[in-house]
Amino acid sequence: MKKVNPTKSRKIQKLRGYLIEEVVIEGVLLDVRENPSYPEQYIEVYYFKDYVWAVISGSNPDRYITMYRSRKLKKEYGL
C-alpha cells in the first residue's frame, strides 16, 4: 500500500466521512487514470459505499494525496 500521511488522512475523514485507507481497502477499484493537470499524479477510481470515489495518488513519492466523491465519474460508470 502507498504511504498515507495520518494527519491529512484524519482531516480528510472529517471532511468526507471516510479515511483514504477505508476507500482503498474496502472499495472496488474501477480504473486508474493519468491526472491531466499534474503529470506526476494519477487518479484511482473506486466504488465504495454506493458512490464513486476519486483517490489522487502521487508517483514520486508513491503516496496518496487526497480523495473526493465524484458525480461526474459516477455518471460515467453508470452507477
C-alpha positions in Angstrom: 0.0 0.0 0.0 1.1 3.5 -0.7 2.2 5.9 2.1 -0.6 7.9 3.8 0.0 11.0 5.9 -2.0 10.2 9.1 -2.7 13.9 9.9 -4.0 14.5 6.4 -6.0 11.3 6.4 -7.8 12.3 9.6 -8.5 15.8 8.1 -10.0 14.1 5.0 -12.1 11.9 7.3 -13.6 14.9 9.0 -14.4 16.5 5.6 -15.6 13.4 3.7 -16.6 10.9 6.4 -14.1 8.2 5.5 -10.4 7.5 5.7 -8.4 7.1 2.5 -7.4 3.7 3.7 -11.0 2.6 4.1 -11.9 3.6 0.5 -8.8 1.9 -0.9 -9.0 -1.4 1.1 -12.8 -1.9 1.2 -13.7 -0.3 -2.2 -13.7 -1.8 -5.6 -11.0 -0.4 -8.0 -12.7 0.6 -11.2 -10.0 2.4 -13.1 -6.6 4.1 -12.9 -6.1 7.3 -15.0 -3.4 9.8 -15.5 -4.1 13.2 -13.9 -4.3 15.7 -16.9 -3.4 18.6 -14.6 -0.4 17.1 -12.9 1.8 14.6 -14.8 3.4 13.1 -11.6 -0.1 12.1 -10.3 -2.8 9.6 -11.3 -6.4 9.1 -10.3 -7.6 5.8 -8.9 -11.3 5.4 -9.3 -13.1 3.3 -6.6 -16.7 2.2 -6.0 -17.3 2.4 -2.2 -20.5 2.7 -0.1 -22.7 3.2 -3.2 -20.6 6.0 -4.6 -17.7 6.6 -6.9 -14.6 8.0 -5.3 -11.5 9.6 -7.0 -8.3 8.9 -5.0 -5.4 11.1 -6.1 -2.0 9.4 -5.9 1.5 10.7 -6.4 4.0 8.6 -8.2 7.1 10.3 -6.8 7.0 9.7 -3.9 4.5 6.8 -4.0 1.7 8.2 -1.8 -2.0 9.1 -1.5 -2.7 12.8 -1.7 -6.5 13.3 -1.4 -9.8 11.8 -2.3 -13.3 13.0 -3.1 -16.7 11.7 -4.3 -17.3 12.3 -8.0 -20.7 12.7 -9.5 -19.1 13.0 -12.9 -17.4 9.6 -12.6 -20.5 8.0 -11.1 -22.4 9.1 -14.2 -19.6 7.9 -16.5 -19.6 4.4 -14.9 -23.4 4.3 -14.8 -23.5 3.6 -11.1 
